Amino acid sequence: MGYRSDVTIALGIQAENSADVMDRLMAVYSIDPLVQKHVKDNWKWEVYQHIDNKSSEKDISVAVFEAVEVKWYDTYEDVQAILRLLEIAKSMLDSSGESPAPWAWKSIRIGEEVGDIEEENGGEGKTRDLDVFYDILDVLEDCFWVERSIGSDKERLLK
């Protein structure tokens, strides 16, 4: 059976033409051989464009990946294929890339055990302009968060 996790990763790009930049990024990602081999319909990034950014005139486009109860190990090629988007973003969007634009990513992985929660973030904005980096992270944090809860049916106790 194996250890299972829930995983969400989001990548945001802030630019005047963020939708175009995101489209180019996703086009390069989609032709990557590892991605073509391992990313299937049920394992893919969903793109949300033109998200209003209240602190800037520039919109933010966001790509989100979500998976529930999956075996998430860095050594698995399907996991590497999903994470490949972050590598491609770094090569394209960093200031030395072909389409420089501030970008950031955030990921949360929740494992089966109670304390097994990993949260990470990164991106080029972190090294270039911290204000922009945190603007993008704020938008990404609105996209997803960790919520663990315990349900109960107390009325059953009263019967």
N, C-alpha and C positions, 0 to 999 in steps of 0.2 A: 504494500500500500504506500508507505513512505510519508514523510513529513510534508504537510501542505501549508501554504501561505496565501494570504490575500495581498495583492499588490496593486498600487496605483502610482503612475508616474505622469507628470505633466511638464510640458516644455512651453515656455512663452517667449514670443518675439515682440519687441516694441519698435515700431517704425511707422513712418508716414504711409508706407505701402506694405504693412505687415502681412496682409493676405497674400500679396504677390510673393513676398519673401518666403512665407510658409509653403505656398504652392511649389516653389522651386526646391525648397528643402525636401518636401515629401516626394517630389518627382525623382530627385537623386536617390533618396532612400529606397523608393520602390524598385529601382533597377539594380540595387546591390544584390549580388549572387546569394549571399547568406540570407538576406531578407526574402528573396524570391523562393528559396528552398524551404524556409521554416515559418514564415508569417502567413497564416491562413485567415479565413473570414472571421473566425471566432477569436483570433488573436491579432488585433490590429489597433492602430492609433486612430482615434476620432478627432477631427479638426473642427475647431470653433473659431470663426474669424470675426474680426471687428468687435472685440469685446471693449466696451467703453472703459477708458482709463481716466478716472476723475482727476488725477494729479498731473496729467499731461495732455497735450493736444494729439499726441500720437496714440493710435489704437494698438491693442495687443491681440495677436492671434495666438491661440493655444491648441496644442495637440495633447490628448489625454489617452493613456493606456490603462485599462483596468482588467484584472484577472482575479477570479475567486477560486480558492481551494486548488491551487496549482503547486507543482513541484518547482520551486524557484531557486535554482542553483546557478551560479555564474559559469559553471563548467558546461551547462546544457546549451546546445547550439540554438535552440528556439529562444532561450533567454538572451543569449548574445545577439540574436537577430533583432529583438525588441530594443535592446540597449544600443544597438548600432545607430539609432537616430541621434543619440547624444553625441556620439563620435563624429557623425557627419555634420551636425550643427556646429560643433567646435571648429571643424575644418572650413566650413563655409561662412560662418557668422562672426568668428573672432576678427579682430581688427586687421589681421593679416589675410583674411579669407577673401573670397570673391564677392560676397554680399555682406559686408560688415553691418551688423545691427546688434544692439543690446539684446541679450537673451539670458534666460535663467531656466533652471529645471528644479523640480522637487519630486521626491519619491517617498512613499511610505510602504513598508512591508510589515504585515502582521502575521506572526506564526501561530501555531496551535497552542503553544505554552503561554501562560498568563503574561509574563514579563517580556515576551519576545516581540518587541516592536522596534523597527529601525526607521529612522527618518533622516533623509539626506537632501542636500541641495547643492547647486553649483551653477556655473555659467560664466560667460565672459563679462557680464555686467559687474560681477563681484570684483574683478580686477581693474575695470575701467572706471565705472561710476557707481558708487554704492547706492546713491539715491535712486537711480534708475533700476538697479538690481533689486532693491527692496520694493519698488513700485511693482515690478513684474511678479516678485514673490507674493506680494499682497493679493494680486489677482489670482495666482495659482492656489493660494490658501483658501480663497473663496470657492475654488472648484472642488476641493475635497478635504476631509479632516478625519481624524480617528474618533470613532465613537463605539465604545463597548458598552453593552447594557445587559441587564438581566431582566427577563420578563417574569411576571408572576400573575397568578389568578387567585387573588386573596379571597374572592367570593366562594371558591371551592372549599376553603377552610371553614367557612361559616355554615356549611351544609351538614 
